[in-house]
Amino acid sequence: NSSSSQVMLSTAVSSLSLNAPVVRPAVSNARMAAITPGDVGTTKPLGVYDPLGLMTRMPDKYRRWQEMEIKHGRFAMAATLHVILTEAGIRWPGYL
């Protein structure tokens, strides 16, 4: 029963994302302080993808957000590794 409600919820959420409004083109000719065309993470057809213009309006905050994203990504990878190892039966001594 809970499985079917989870499927229904995920279907509803995914259908909402399909109807998202189209965002204005993100290619900008302005000089970017944080990312430049050709850097890792840029794509050929789009170039520097910045739909909200955060790199040009708030470059110092944008750099901070990049650092926070990297930090949170590392914590998420460690948490995922913990779940995989715990499910595989690997336990550390003591209560962790």
Contacts in CASP RR format, 6 or more apart in sequence:
PFRMAT RR
TARGET T0000
AUTHOR 0000-0000-0000
METHOD contacts of the structure
MODEL  1
NSSSSQVMLSTAVSSLSLNAPVVRPAVSNARMAAITPGDVGTTKPLGVYD
PLGLMTRMPDKYRRWQEMEIKHGRFAMAATLHVILTEAGIRWPGYL
23 51 0 8 1.000
24 51 0 8 1.000
26 46 0 8 1.000
26 48 0 8 1.000
26 49 0 8 1.000
26 50 0 8 1.000
26 51 0 8 1.000
26 53 0 8 1.000
27 46 0 8 1.000
27 47 0 8 1.000
27 48 0 8 1.000
28 48 0 8 1.000
28 50 0 8 1.000
28 53 0 8 1.000
28 56 0 8 1.000
30 56 0 8 1.000
32 48 0 8 1.000
32 50 0 8 1.000
32 55 0 8 1.000
32 56 0 8 1.000
32 59 0 8 1.000
33 55 0 8 1.000
33 59 0 8 1.000
33 62 0 8 1.000
33 63 0 8 1.000
34 55 0 8 1.000
34 59 0 8 1.000
34 62 0 8 1.000
34 63 0 8 1.000
34 66 0 8 1.000
35 41 0 8 1.000
35 42 0 8 1.000
35 48 0 8 1.000
35 50 0 8 1.000
35 55 0 8 1.000
36 48 0 8 1.000
37 47 0 8 1.000
37 48 0 8 1.000
38 47 0 8 1.000
42 48 0 8 1.000
42 49 0 8 1.000
43 49 0 8 1.000
48 55 0 8 1.000
50 56 0 8 1.000
54 61 0 8 1.000
54 62 0 8 1.000
54 65 0 8 1.000
55 62 0 8 1.000
END
